[in-house]
Amino acid sequence: MDHRWLVLVAAFLIVGPAQPAEAENTQNRPEVKQRLEKIADIEDEKKEIAKRPALLPSFIEKATLSGFAEFNYDYVDVTDTEDEDSGSSSDFFISSLELGLRVIFNEWAKTKLVVNAEDVWKDDGEAQVQLDEAIVTLKCPWIPAYFTGGKTVLPFGVFEDHMISGTLTEDLYEIDDVGATLGLAPEFLELDISVTVYEGENIIENIENFGNHAFSPDREKANGLDSYIANLTLEPLGEDSAFGLFYENEPGADRRNQSAGAALTVNYRNFTLDTEFITALAREKGEDDEENKESAWFVALAFQPLKALELATRYEAFYDDRHGDQDEILDDRFLAGFNYSFCDFFTFSFEYRHSVFEKEKDSNAADEQNEFRFQLALEF
């Protein structure tokens, strides 16, 4: 453990003196993959473009480099949910290291590259440096249309949270793949309507990894650009609210897998309410010959009594649509914690997470689990 703390101190010395490229709004502290999206704010981009020379600006004037590192200490009272007597454990690791490069060529085109590594030094994980995002966005200044293509988190689900752990809906329904999005974004109510095409069977694979679906033994994976997403978002009350509807359709073994959902965010004074619901509309039959049309939802509340302090809590639940109880399938979960920003680039967070699982009769699996998480985030 000594060498890990040396790395923590070194990272603080390196990152600490640096000035943030663009400070994050502590009231709406987003999740890991949403942070770099905040940097690409449209109004800031317009200001940047206006400052540049009209002819052949240098690469340095076009580019913005940013990144962050997150150091976690986790304690869990049941290490292995397969065995309720497995005992407690703790772990110190780097949950995320990320470096991003954003280049605004002009008002027509911009690009973003993000390289990251997750779960570095984690006891049960293998960290790998990977290309997390590589996208190009084209936008016509005369009409409210845009095109985005490349590898990124595609526009299905919102997954808004204010805590260390991402939402249950994100765990189940995030689509991180190569795709192409064509959208319309008029200024009216900040409306954004888009259609995305991509290759993959992301959601059914997420459900299978989660443990609520088992592929048929003779199942063959589909090939081709045969998956798509329809997405609509708007802000009916301006910055005080945001509403989204989304639908996805992916190929399956005997039928196509389809999911749909909705999300709502409401801001009132120092309070923020977030809620999201996603459900399966159709599922391919699994190993047990059942369709298992699962659903998941959450409701979260954040309160900012001070500029530097944010308190947050969240409740989330999962419905598996299966007969009887199955070991280790999440039933519901409660989380509570806080974020304290010492400055624009230095945030300390704490989270308590209590999970309740289904349990088969006479099973030795755990039916609940308690986790305590501490995180130090350094940004530049």
Contacts in CASP RR format, 6 or more apart in sequence:
PFRMAT RR
TARGET T0000
AUTHOR 0000-0000-0000
METHOD contacts of the structure
MODEL  1
MDHRWLVLVAAFLIVGPAQPAEAENTQNRPEVKQRLEKIADIEDEKKEIA
KRPALLPSFIEKATLSGFAEFNYDYVDVTDTEDEDSGSSSDFFISSLELG
LRVIFNEWAKTKLVVNAEDVWKDDGEAQVQLDEAIVTLKCPWIPAYFTGG
KTVLPFGVFEDHMISGTLTEDLYEIDDVGATLGLAPEFLELDISVTVYEG
ENIIENIENFGNHAFSPDREKANGLDSYIANLTLEPLGEDSAFGLFYENE
PGADRRNQSAGAALTVNYRNFTLDTEFITALAREKGEDDEENKESAWFVA
LAFQPLKALELATRYEAFYDDRHGDQDEILDDRFLAGFNYSFCDFFTFSF
EYRHSVFEKEKDSNAADEQNEFRFQLALEF
1 92 0 8 1.000
4 92 0 8 1.000
4 93 0 8 1.000
4 121 0 8 1.000
5 92 0 8 1.000
7 94 0 8 1.000
8 71 0 8 1.000
8 376 0 8 1.000
11 69 0 8 1.000
11 71 0 8 1.000
11 378 0 8 1.000
12 378 0 8 1.000
15 69 0 8 1.000
15 345 0 8 1.000
15 378 0 8 1.000
15 379 0 8 1.000
15 380 0 8 1.000
16 345 0 8 1.000
16 346 0 8 1.000
16 378 0 8 1.000
16 380 0 8 1.000
18 345 0 8 1.000
18 380 0 8 1.000
19 345 0 8 1.000
19 380 0 8 1.000
20 344 0 8 1.000
20 345 0 8 1.000
20 379 0 8 1.000
20 380 0 8 1.000
21 39 0 8 1.000
21 64 0 8 1.000
21 65 0 8 1.000
21 66 0 8 1.000
21 380 0 8 1.000
22 38 0 8 1.000
22 39 0 8 1.000
22 41 0 8 1.000
22 44 0 8 1.000
22 64 0 8 1.000
22 66 0 8 1.000
23 344 0 8 1.000
24 30 0 8 1.000
24 35 0 8 1.000
24 38 0 8 1.000
24 344 0 8 1.000
24 379 0 8 1.000
25 38 0 8 1.000
26 304 0 8 1.000
26 307 0 8 1.000
26 308 0 8 1.000
26 310 0 8 1.000
26 339 0 8 1.000
26 341 0 8 1.000
26 347 0 8 1.000
27 270 0 8 1.000
27 272 0 8 1.000
27 302 0 8 1.000
27 304 0 8 1.000
27 310 0 8 1.000
28 162 0 8 1.000
28 272 0 8 1.000
29 162 0 8 1.000
29 310 0 8 1.000
29 339 0 8 1.000
29 347 0 8 1.000
30 37 0 8 1.000
30 38 0 8 1.000
30 160 0 8 1.000
30 161 0 8 1.000
31 159 0 8 1.000
31 160 0 8 1.000
31 161 0 8 1.000
31 166 0 8 1.000
31 170 0 8 1.000
32 70 0 8 1.000
32 96 0 8 1.000
32 98 0 8 1.000
33 132 0 8 1.000
33 153 0 8 1.000
34 159 0 8 1.000
34 160 0 8 1.000
35 68 0 8 1.000
35 379 0 8 1.000
36 66 0 8 1.000
36 67 0 8 1.000
36 98 0 8 1.000
36 100 0 8 1.000
36 102 0 8 1.000
36 112 0 8 1.000
36 114 0 8 1.000
36 133 0 8 1.000
39 64 0 8 1.000
39 66 0 8 1.000
39 102 0 8 1.000
40 102 0 8 1.000
40 110 0 8 1.000
40 112 0 8 1.000
45 104 0 8 1.000
45 110 0 8 1.000
46 107 0 8 1.000
48 104 0 8 1.000
49 104 0 8 1.000
49 106 0 8 1.000
49 107 0 8 1.000
52 61 0 8 1.000
52 62 0 8 1.000
53 61 0 8 1.000
59 103 0 8 1.000
62 103 0 8 1.000
62 104 0 8 1.000
62 105 0 8 1.000
63 101 0 8 1.000
63 102 0 8 1.000
63 103 0 8 1.000
64 101 0 8 1.000
64 102 0 8 1.000
64 103 0 8 1.000
64 104 0 8 1.000
65 99 0 8 1.000
65 100 0 8 1.000
65 101 0 8 1.000
66 99 0 8 1.000
66 100 0 8 1.000
66 102 0 8 1.000
66 379 0 8 1.000
66 380 0 8 1.000
67 98 0 8 1.000
67 99 0 8 1.000
67 100 0 8 1.000
67 379 0 8 1.000
67 380 0 8 1.000
68 96 0 8 1.000
68 97 0 8 1.000
68 98 0 8 1.000
68 377 0 8 1.000
68 378 0 8 1.000
68 379 0 8 1.000
68 380 0 8 1.000
69 94 0 8 1.000
69 96 0 8 1.000
69 97 0 8 1.000
69 98 0 8 1.000
69 377 0 8 1.000
69 378 0 8 1.000
70 94 0 8 1.000
70 95 0 8 1.000
70 96 0 8 1.000
70 97 0 8 1.000
70 375 0 8 1.000
70 376 0 8 1.000
70 377 0 8 1.000
70 378 0 8 1.000
71 92 0 8 1.000
71 93 0 8 1.000
71 94 0 8 1.000
71 95 0 8 1.000
71 375 0 8 1.000
71 376 0 8 1.000
71 377 0 8 1.000
71 378 0 8 1.000
72 91 0 8 1.000
72 92 0 8 1.000
72 93 0 8 1.000
72 94 0 8 1.000
72 95 0 8 1.000
72 164 0 8 1.000
72 373 0 8 1.000
72 374 0 8 1.000
72 375 0 8 1.000
73 90 0 8 1.000
73 91 0 8 1.000
73 92 0 8 1.000
73 373 0 8 1.000
73 374 0 8 1.000
73 375 0 8 1.000
74 90 0 8 1.000
74 91 0 8 1.000
74 92 0 8 1.000
74 93 0 8 1.000
74 371 0 8 1.000
74 372 0 8 1.000
74 373 0 8 1.000
74 374 0 8 1.000
75 88 0 8 1.000
75 89 0 8 1.000
75 90 0 8 1.000
75 371 0 8 1.000
75 372 0 8 1.000
75 373 0 8 1.000
76 88 0 8 1.000
76 89 0 8 1.000
76 90 0 8 1.000
76 369 0 8 1.000
76 370 0 8 1.000
76 371 0 8 1.000
76 372 0 8 1.000
77 87 0 8 1.000
77 88 0 8 1.000
77 369 0 8 1.000
77 370 0 8 1.000
77 371 0 8 1.000
78 84 0 8 1.000
78 86 0 8 1.000
78 87 0 8 1.000
78 88 0 8 1.000
78 366 0 8 1.000
78 368 0 8 1.000
78 369 0 8 1.000
78 370 0 8 1.000
79 86 0 8 1.000
79 87 0 8 1.000
79 88 0 8 1.000
79 89 0 8 1.000
80 86 0 8 1.000
80 366 0 8 1.000
81 327 0 8 1.000
81 328 0 8 1.000
81 357 0 8 1.000
81 365 0 8 1.000
81 366 0 8 1.000
81 369 0 8 1.000
82 327 0 8 1.000
82 328 0 8 1.000
82 364 0 8 1.000
82 365 0 8 1.000
82 366 0 8 1.000
83 364 0 8 1.000
83 365 0 8 1.000
83 366 0 8 1.000
84 364 0 8 1.000
84 365 0 8 1.000
84 366 0 8 1.000
84 367 0 8 1.000
85 364 0 8 1.000
86 366 0 8 1.000
89 123 0 8 1.000
91 122 0 8 1.000
91 123 0 8 1.000
92 121 0 8 1.000
93 119 0 8 1.000
93 120 0 8 1.000
93 121 0 8 1.000
93 122 0 8 1.000
93 123 0 8 1.000
94 117 0 8 1.000
94 119 0 8 1.000
94 120 0 8 1.000
94 121 0 8 1.000
94 127 0 8 1.000
95 118 0 8 1.000
95 119 0 8 1.000
95 120 0 8 1.000
95 122 0 8 1.000
95 375 0 8 1.000
96 116 0 8 1.000
96 117 0 8 1.000
96 118 0 8 1.000
97 116 0 8 1.000
97 117 0 8 1.000
97 118 0 8 1.000
97 120 0 8 1.000
98 114 0 8 1.000
98 115 0 8 1.000
98 116 0 8 1.000
98 117 0 8 1.000
98 132 0 8 1.000
99 114 0 8 1.000
99 115 0 8 1.000
99 116 0 8 1.000
100 112 0 8 1.000
100 113 0 8 1.000
100 114 0 8 1.000
100 115 0 8 1.000
100 133 0 8 1.000
101 112 0 8 1.000
101 113 0 8 1.000
101 114 0 8 1.000
102 110 0 8 1.000
102 111 0 8 1.000
102 112 0 8 1.000
103 110 0 8 1.000
103 111 0 8 1.000
103 112 0 8 1.000
104 110 0 8 1.000
105 111 0 8 1.000
107 139 0 8 1.000
107 141 0 8 1.000
108 138 0 8 1.000
108 139 0 8 1.000
108 140 0 8 1.000
108 141 0 8 1.000
109 136 0 8 1.000
109 137 0 8 1.000
109 138 0 8 1.000
109 139 0 8 1.000
110 136 0 8 1.000
110 137 0 8 1.000
111 135 0 8 1.000
111 136 0 8 1.000
111 137 0 8 1.000
112 133 0 8 1.000
112 134 0 8 1.000
112 135 0 8 1.000
112 137 0 8 1.000
113 131 0 8 1.000
113 133 0 8 1.000
113 134 0 8 1.000
114 131 0 8 1.000
114 132 0 8 1.000
114 133 0 8 1.000
114 134 0 8 1.000
115 129 0 8 1.000
115 130 0 8 1.000
115 131 0 8 1.000
115 132 0 8 1.000
116 129 0 8 1.000
116 130 0 8 1.000
116 132 0 8 1.000
117 127 0 8 1.000
117 128 0 8 1.000
117 129 0 8 1.000
117 130 0 8 1.000
118 127 0 8 1.000
119 125 0 8 1.000
119 126 0 8 1.000
119 127 0 8 1.000
120 127 0 8 1.000
121 127 0 8 1.000
131 151 0 8 1.000
132 151 0 8 1.000
133 151 0 8 1.000
133 152 0 8 1.000
133 153 0 8 1.000
134 150 0 8 1.000
134 151 0 8 1.000
134 152 0 8 1.000
135 148 0 8 1.000
135 149 0 8 1.000
135 150 0 8 1.000
135 151 0 8 1.000
135 152 0 8 1.000
136 148 0 8 1.000
136 149 0 8 1.000
136 150 0 8 1.000
137 146 0 8 1.000
137 147 0 8 1.000
137 148 0 8 1.000
137 149 0 8 1.000
138 146 0 8 1.000
138 147 0 8 1.000
138 148 0 8 1.000
139 145 0 8 1.000
139 146 0 8 1.000
139 147 0 8 1.000
140 146 0 8 1.000
144 184 0 8 1.000
144 185 0 8 1.000
144 186 0 8 1.000
144 187 0 8 1.000
145 182 0 8 1.000
145 183 0 8 1.000
145 184 0 8 1.000
145 185 0 8 1.000
146 182 0 8 1.000
146 183 0 8 1.000
146 184 0 8 1.000
146 185 0 8 1.000
147 180 0 8 1.000
147 181 0 8 1.000
147 182 0 8 1.000
147 183 0 8 1.000
148 180 0 8 1.000
148 181 0 8 1.000
149 178 0 8 1.000
149 179 0 8 1.000
149 180 0 8 1.000
149 181 0 8 1.000
150 178 0 8 1.000
150 179 0 8 1.000
150 180 0 8 1.000
151 176 0 8 1.000
151 177 0 8 1.000
151 178 0 8 1.000
151 179 0 8 1.000
152 176 0 8 1.000
152 179 0 8 1.000
153 174 0 8 1.000
153 175 0 8 1.000
153 176 0 8 1.000
154 175 0 8 1.000
154 176 0 8 1.000
154 177 0 8 1.000
154 179 0 8 1.000
154 181 0 8 1.000
154 196 0 8 1.000
154 198 0 8 1.000
154 229 0 8 1.000
155 181 0 8 1.000
155 194 0 8 1.000
155 196 0 8 1.000
155 229 0 8 1.000
155 231 0 8 1.000
155 246 0 8 1.000
156 173 0 8 1.000
156 174 0 8 1.000
156 175 0 8 1.000
156 196 0 8 1.000
156 229 0 8 1.000
156 231 0 8 1.000
156 246 0 8 1.000
156 248 0 8 1.000
156 259 0 8 1.000
157 169 0 8 1.000
157 173 0 8 1.000
157 174 0 8 1.000
157 231 0 8 1.000
157 246 0 8 1.000
157 261 0 8 1.000
157 263 0 8 1.000
157 276 0 8 1.000
157 278 0 8 1.000
158 233 0 8 1.000
158 242 0 8 1.000
158 244 0 8 1.000
158 263 0 8 1.000
158 265 0 8 1.000
158 276 0 8 1.000
159 166 0 8 1.000
159 167 0 8 1.000
159 169 0 8 1.000
159 170 0 8 1.000
159 174 0 8 1.000
159 276 0 8 1.000
160 167 0 8 1.000
160 263 0 8 1.000
160 265 0 8 1.000
160 274 0 8 1.000
160 276 0 8 1.000
160 300 0 8 1.000
161 167 0 8 1.000
161 170 0 8 1.000
161 274 0 8 1.000
161 300 0 8 1.000
161 312 0 8 1.000
161 314 0 8 1.000
162 272 0 8 1.000
162 274 0 8 1.000
162 300 0 8 1.000
162 302 0 8 1.000
162 310 0 8 1.000
162 312 0 8 1.000
162 339 0 8 1.000
163 300 0 8 1.000
163 312 0 8 1.000
163 314 0 8 1.000
163 335 0 8 1.000
163 337 0 8 1.000
163 349 0 8 1.000
163 351 0 8 1.000
164 349 0 8 1.000
164 351 0 8 1.000
164 373 0 8 1.000
164 375 0 8 1.000
165 335 0 8 1.000
165 351 0 8 1.000
165 353 0 8 1.000
165 373 0 8 1.000
167 276 0 8 1.000
167 298 0 8 1.000
167 300 0 8 1.000
167 314 0 8 1.000
167 316 0 8 1.000
168 296 0 8 1.000
168 298 0 8 1.000
168 316 0 8 1.000
168 317 0 8 1.000
168 318 0 8 1.000
168 330 0 8 1.000
168 333 0 8 1.000
169 276 0 8 1.000
169 277 0 8 1.000
169 278 0 8 1.000
169 296 0 8 1.000
169 297 0 8 1.000
169 298 0 8 1.000
169 316 0 8 1.000
171 206 0 8 1.000
171 210 0 8 1.000
172 203 0 8 1.000
172 206 0 8 1.000
172 207 0 8 1.000
172 210 0 8 1.000
172 278 0 8 1.000
172 294 0 8 1.000
172 296 0 8 1.000
172 318 0 8 1.000
173 203 0 8 1.000
173 206 0 8 1.000
173 259 0 8 1.000
173 278 0 8 1.000
173 296 0 8 1.000
174 202 0 8 1.000
174 206 0 8 1.000
175 198 0 8 1.000
175 202 0 8 1.000
175 203 0 8 1.000
175 229 0 8 1.000
175 248 0 8 1.000
176 202 0 8 1.000
177 198 0 8 1.000
177 199 0 8 1.000
177 200 0 8 1.000
177 202 0 8 1.000
178 198 0 8 1.000
178 199 0 8 1.000
179 196 0 8 1.000
179 197 0 8 1.000
179 198 0 8 1.000
179 199 0 8 1.000
180 196 0 8 1.000
180 197 0 8 1.000
180 198 0 8 1.000
181 194 0 8 1.000
181 195 0 8 1.000
181 196 0 8 1.000
182 194 0 8 1.000
182 195 0 8 1.000
182 196 0 8 1.000
183 192 0 8 1.000
183 193 0 8 1.000
183 194 0 8 1.000
183 195 0 8 1.000
184 191 0 8 1.000
184 192 0 8 1.000
184 193 0 8 1.000
184 194 0 8 1.000
185 191 0 8 1.000
185 192 0 8 1.000
185 193 0 8 1.000
189 234 0 8 1.000
189 235 0 8 1.000
189 236 0 8 1.000
189 238 0 8 1.000
190 233 0 8 1.000
190 234 0 8 1.000
190 235 0 8 1.000
190 238 0 8 1.000
191 232 0 8 1.000
191 233 0 8 1.000
191 234 0 8 1.000
192 231 0 8 1.000
192 232 0 8 1.000
192 233 0 8 1.000
192 234 0 8 1.000
193 231 0 8 1.000
193 232 0 8 1.000
194 229 0 8 1.000
194 230 0 8 1.000
194 231 0 8 1.000
194 232 0 8 1.000
195 228 0 8 1.000
195 229 0 8 1.000
195 230 0 8 1.000
195 231 0 8 1.000
196 228 0 8 1.000
196 229 0 8 1.000
196 230 0 8 1.000
196 231 0 8 1.000
197 225 0 8 1.000
197 227 0 8 1.000
197 228 0 8 1.000
198 225 0 8 1.000
198 227 0 8 1.000
198 228 0 8 1.000
198 229 0 8 1.000
199 223 0 8 1.000
199 224 0 8 1.000
199 225 0 8 1.000
199 226 0 8 1.000
199 227 0 8 1.000
200 222 0 8 1.000
200 224 0 8 1.000
200 226 0 8 1.000
200 227 0 8 1.000
200 250 0 8 1.000
200 251 0 8 1.000
201 221 0 8 1.000
201 222 0 8 1.000
201 227 0 8 1.000
201 250 0 8 1.000
201 251 0 8 1.000
201 252 0 8 1.000
201 257 0 8 1.000
202 227 0 8 1.000
202 250 0 8 1.000
203 248 0 8 1.000
203 250 0 8 1.000
203 257 0 8 1.000
203 259 0 8 1.000
204 213 0 8 1.000
204 250 0 8 1.000
204 252 0 8 1.000
204 257 0 8 1.000
204 283 0 8 1.000
204 284 0 8 1.000
207 213 0 8 1.000
207 283 0 8 1.000
207 292 0 8 1.000
207 294 0 8 1.000
208 214 0 8 1.000
208 215 0 8 1.000
210 330 0 8 1.000
211 326 0 8 1.000
211 328 0 8 1.000
211 329 0 8 1.000
212 292 0 8 1.000
212 294 0 8 1.000
212 318 0 8 1.000
212 320 0 8 1.000
212 322 0 8 1.000
212 326 0 8 1.000
212 329 0 8 1.000
213 283 0 8 1.000
213 286 0 8 1.000
213 292 0 8 1.000
214 286 0 8 1.000
214 287 0 8 1.000
214 288 0 8 1.000
215 253 0 8 1.000
215 286 0 8 1.000
215 287 0 8 1.000
216 253 0 8 1.000
216 285 0 8 1.000
216 286 0 8 1.000
216 287 0 8 1.000
217 287 0 8 1.000
219 253 0 8 1.000
220 253 0 8 1.000
222 251 0 8 1.000
222 252 0 8 1.000
226 250 0 8 1.000
226 251 0 8 1.000
227 248 0 8 1.000
227 249 0 8 1.000
227 250 0 8 1.000
227 251 0 8 1.000
228 248 0 8 1.000
228 249 0 8 1.000
229 246 0 8 1.000
229 247 0 8 1.000
229 248 0 8 1.000
229 249 0 8 1.000
230 246 0 8 1.000
230 247 0 8 1.000
230 248 0 8 1.000
231 244 0 8 1.000
231 245 0 8 1.000
231 246 0 8 1.000
231 247 0 8 1.000
232 244 0 8 1.000
232 245 0 8 1.000
232 246 0 8 1.000
233 242 0 8 1.000
233 243 0 8 1.000
233 244 0 8 1.000
233 245 0 8 1.000
234 242 0 8 1.000
234 243 0 8 1.000
234 244 0 8 1.000
235 241 0 8 1.000
235 242 0 8 1.000
235 243 0 8 1.000
236 243 0 8 1.000
237 266 0 8 1.000
239 267 0 8 1.000
240 266 0 8 1.000
240 267 0 8 1.000
240 268 0 8 1.000
241 264 0 8 1.000
241 265 0 8 1.000
241 266 0 8 1.000
241 267 0 8 1.000
242 263 0 8 1.000
242 264 0 8 1.000
242 265 0 8 1.000
243 262 0 8 1.000
243 263 0 8 1.000
243 264 0 8 1.000
243 265 0 8 1.000
244 262 0 8 1.000
244 263 0 8 1.000
244 264 0 8 1.000
245 260 0 8 1.000
245 261 0 8 1.000
245 262 0 8 1.000
246 260 0 8 1.000
246 261 0 8 1.000
246 262 0 8 1.000
246 263 0 8 1.000
247 258 0 8 1.000
247 259 0 8 1.000
247 260 0 8 1.000
247 261 0 8 1.000
248 258 0 8 1.000
248 259 0 8 1.000
248 260 0 8 1.000
249 256 0 8 1.000
249 257 0 8 1.000
249 258 0 8 1.000
250 256 0 8 1.000
250 257 0 8 1.000
250 258 0 8 1.000
251 257 0 8 1.000
252 284 0 8 1.000
253 284 0 8 1.000
253 285 0 8 1.000
253 286 0 8 1.000
254 284 0 8 1.000
254 285 0 8 1.000
255 282 0 8 1.000
255 283 0 8 1.000
255 284 0 8 1.000
255 285 0 8 1.000
256 282 0 8 1.000
256 284 0 8 1.000
257 280 0 8 1.000
257 282 0 8 1.000
257 283 0 8 1.000
257 284 0 8 1.000
258 280 0 8 1.000
258 281 0 8 1.000
258 282 0 8 1.000
259 278 0 8 1.000
259 279 0 8 1.000
259 280 0 8 1.000
259 281 0 8 1.000
260 278 0 8 1.000
260 279 0 8 1.000
260 281 0 8 1.000
261 276 0 8 1.000
261 277 0 8 1.000
261 278 0 8 1.000
261 279 0 8 1.000
262 276 0 8 1.000
262 277 0 8 1.000
263 274 0 8 1.000
263 275 0 8 1.000
263 276 0 8 1.000
263 277 0 8 1.000
264 273 0 8 1.000
264 274 0 8 1.000
264 275 0 8 1.000
264 276 0 8 1.000
265 272 0 8 1.000
265 273 0 8 1.000
265 274 0 8 1.000
266 272 0 8 1.000
266 273 0 8 1.000
267 273 0 8 1.000
270 303 0 8 1.000
270 304 0 8 1.000
270 305 0 8 1.000
271 301 0 8 1.000
271 302 0 8 1.000
271 303 0 8 1.000
272 301 0 8 1.000
272 302 0 8 1.000
272 303 0 8 1.000
272 304 0 8 1.000
273 299 0 8 1.000
273 300 0 8 1.000
273 301 0 8 1.000
274 298 0 8 1.000
274 299 0 8 1.000
274 300 0 8 1.000
274 301 0 8 1.000
274 302 0 8 1.000
275 297 0 8 1.000
275 298 0 8 1.000
275 299 0 8 1.000
275 300 0 8 1.000
276 297 0 8 1.000
276 298 0 8 1.000
277 295 0 8 1.000
277 296 0 8 1.000
277 297 0 8 1.000
278 295 0 8 1.000
278 296 0 8 1.000
278 297 0 8 1.000
279 293 0 8 1.000
279 294 0 8 1.000
279 295 0 8 1.000
279 296 0 8 1.000
280 292 0 8 1.000
280 293 0 8 1.000
280 294 0 8 1.000
280 295 0 8 1.000
280 321 0 8 1.000
281 293 0 8 1.000
282 291 0 8 1.000
282 293 0 8 1.000
283 291 0 8 1.000
283 292 0 8 1.000
283 293 0 8 1.000
283 294 0 8 1.000
284 291 0 8 1.000
285 291 0 8 1.000
286 292 0 8 1.000
288 322 0 8 1.000
290 321 0 8 1.000
290 322 0 8 1.000
290 323 0 8 1.000
291 321 0 8 1.000
292 320 0 8 1.000
292 321 0 8 1.000
292 322 0 8 1.000
293 321 0 8 1.000
294 318 0 8 1.000
294 319 0 8 1.000
294 320 0 8 1.000
294 321 0 8 1.000
295 318 0 8 1.000
295 319 0 8 1.000
295 321 0 8 1.000
296 316 0 8 1.000
296 317 0 8 1.000
296 318 0 8 1.000
296 319 0 8 1.000
297 316 0 8 1.000
297 317 0 8 1.000
298 314 0 8 1.000
298 315 0 8 1.000
298 316 0 8 1.000
298 317 0 8 1.000
299 314 0 8 1.000
299 315 0 8 1.000
299 316 0 8 1.000
300 312 0 8 1.000
300 313 0 8 1.000
300 314 0 8 1.000
300 315 0 8 1.000
301 312 0 8 1.000
301 313 0 8 1.000
301 314 0 8 1.000
302 310 0 8 1.000
302 311 0 8 1.000
302 312 0 8 1.000
302 313 0 8 1.000
303 310 0 8 1.000
303 311 0 8 1.000
303 312 0 8 1.000
304 310 0 8 1.000
304 311 0 8 1.000
305 311 0 8 1.000
308 340 0 8 1.000
308 341 0 8 1.000
308 342 0 8 1.000
309 338 0 8 1.000
309 339 0 8 1.000
309 340 0 8 1.000
309 341 0 8 1.000
310 338 0 8 1.000
310 339 0 8 1.000
310 340 0 8 1.000
311 337 0 8 1.000
311 338 0 8 1.000
312 335 0 8 1.000
312 336 0 8 1.000
312 337 0 8 1.000
312 338 0 8 1.000
312 339 0 8 1.000
313 334 0 8 1.000
313 335 0 8 1.000
313 336 0 8 1.000
313 337 0 8 1.000
314 334 0 8 1.000
314 335 0 8 1.000
314 336 0 8 1.000
315 332 0 8 1.000
315 333 0 8 1.000
315 334 0 8 1.000
315 335 0 8 1.000
316 332 0 8 1.000
316 333 0 8 1.000
316 335 0 8 1.000
317 331 0 8 1.000
317 332 0 8 1.000
317 333 0 8 1.000
318 329 0 8 1.000
318 330 0 8 1.000
318 331 0 8 1.000
318 332 0 8 1.000
320 326 0 8 1.000
320 329 0 8 1.000
320 358 0 8 1.000
322 329 0 8 1.000
324 358 0 8 1.000
325 358 0 8 1.000
325 359 0 8 1.000
325 360 0 8 1.000
325 361 0 8 1.000
326 358 0 8 1.000
326 360 0 8 1.000
327 357 0 8 1.000
327 358 0 8 1.000
327 359 0 8 1.000
327 360 0 8 1.000
327 363 0 8 1.000
327 365 0 8 1.000
328 357 0 8 1.000
328 358 0 8 1.000
328 365 0 8 1.000
328 366 0 8 1.000
329 357 0 8 1.000
329 358 0 8 1.000
330 355 0 8 1.000
330 356 0 8 1.000
330 357 0 8 1.000
330 358 0 8 1.000
331 356 0 8 1.000
331 357 0 8 1.000
331 358 0 8 1.000
332 355 0 8 1.000
332 356 0 8 1.000
333 353 0 8 1.000
333 354 0 8 1.000
333 355 0 8 1.000
333 356 0 8 1.000
334 353 0 8 1.000
334 354 0 8 1.000
335 351 0 8 1.000
335 352 0 8 1.000
335 353 0 8 1.000
335 354 0 8 1.000
336 351 0 8 1.000
336 352 0 8 1.000
337 349 0 8 1.000
337 350 0 8 1.000
337 351 0 8 1.000
337 352 0 8 1.000
338 349 0 8 1.000
338 350 0 8 1.000
339 347 0 8 1.000
339 348 0 8 1.000
339 349 0 8 1.000
340 347 0 8 1.000
340 348 0 8 1.000
340 349 0 8 1.000
341 347 0 8 1.000
342 348 0 8 1.000
344 379 0 8 1.000
345 378 0 8 1.000
345 379 0 8 1.000
345 380 0 8 1.000
346 376 0 8 1.000
346 377 0 8 1.000
346 378 0 8 1.000
346 379 0 8 1.000
347 376 0 8 1.000
347 377 0 8 1.000
347 379 0 8 1.000
348 374 0 8 1.000
348 375 0 8 1.000
348 376 0 8 1.000
348 377 0 8 1.000
349 373 0 8 1.000
349 374 0 8 1.000
349 375 0 8 1.000
349 376 0 8 1.000
349 377 0 8 1.000
350 372 0 8 1.000
350 373 0 8 1.000
350 374 0 8 1.000
350 375 0 8 1.000
351 371 0 8 1.000
351 372 0 8 1.000
351 373 0 8 1.000
351 375 0 8 1.000
352 370 0 8 1.000
352 371 0 8 1.000
352 372 0 8 1.000
352 373 0 8 1.000
353 370 0 8 1.000
353 371 0 8 1.000
353 372 0 8 1.000
353 373 0 8 1.000
354 368 0 8 1.000
354 369 0 8 1.000
354 370 0 8 1.000
354 371 0 8 1.000
355 368 0 8 1.000
355 369 0 8 1.000
355 371 0 8 1.000
356 367 0 8 1.000
356 368 0 8 1.000
357 365 0 8 1.000
357 366 0 8 1.000
357 367 0 8 1.000
357 368 0 8 1.000
357 369 0 8 1.000
358 367 0 8 1.000
359 365 0 8 1.000
359 366 0 8 1.000
359 367 0 8 1.000
END
